[in-house]
């Protein structure tokens, strides 16, 4: 049967008429109403579902709420969709949602929080079942996000730690990837490790630095302040001064600091460092090893392919969805998902 056309929405009554059942029976099958008092055979239920599909019937969300049903919509709030890591997170969450019969609503909310505030209003109204805030490259928002989430259920932050104790967070355990990085470098004979990061204010970076130091200490080595360069924030690829500045940093770390391995806070910094080392005629990894962070889409396509630390996005997002779908009144404060070193050819 062809779907109805025009502006008039298909009603429950229309489905019931086509299936040859009462409206109450159709509602019991499609909306879960009746508290189990209305019984229909599986054959009749299948006829109802077929009629609904043929007619293009879409459940009324407000009616579903009155029936105590969920919207089956999960919202993901991101800085902006062009970011490589955001694209990986969105694609993985889309797969997870589809497996569970959920729909994903992706919302940008930067530089202001208008998008997030609208989604929170939708949560309060029951239009979405839960809200995930992707904490990545939007640190200046985190205090306000924490206040907005403070007294709400089914809201959580994913990937990085906002440091807000009142909000559930499903985050990557950076310590595992940091330790694996150091152990790998030491096992390949590296004697002095340096770190390049665009900032060191976030808890994620501070945890990484602490973990690097602890792991190096186990091998009788150290990561002193002169081995840490904090720079590159806001540097643009199309700025003609960017790569000469990376050349300067790379030369300084190798020639003055004496580093034979450079840890980078992102794959982008790692790629730029590799480019500079080649310009300086320093062989990778023979002379200098390089390790990135995030395992972005291009990392394995570089020449040589980049060694980097990967987030376990499938596990992280599965855990986040499970929290939102849980019927428990108490949400966990924190779920840690280990990071993993992907060893390729730059180390």
Buried (B, 14 or more C-beta within 10 A) or exposed (E): EEEBEEEEEBBBEBBBBBBEBBBBBBBBBBBBBBEEEBEBEEEBBEBBBBBBEBBEBEBBBEBBBEBEBBBBBBBBBBBEEEBBBBBBBBEBBBBBBEEEEBBBBBBBBBEEBEBBBBBBEBBEEBBBBBBBBBBBBBBEBBEEBBEBBEEBBBBBBBBBBBBBEEBBBBBBBBBBBBBBBBBBBBEEEBEBBBBBBBEBEBBBBEBBBBBBBBBBEEBEBEBEEEBBBBBBEEBEEEEEEBBEBBBEBBBBBBEEBEBBBBBBBBBBBBBBBBBBBEBBEBEBBEEBBBBBBBBBEEBEEBEEBBBBBBBBBEBBBBBBBEBBBBEEEEBEEBBBBBBBBBBBBBB
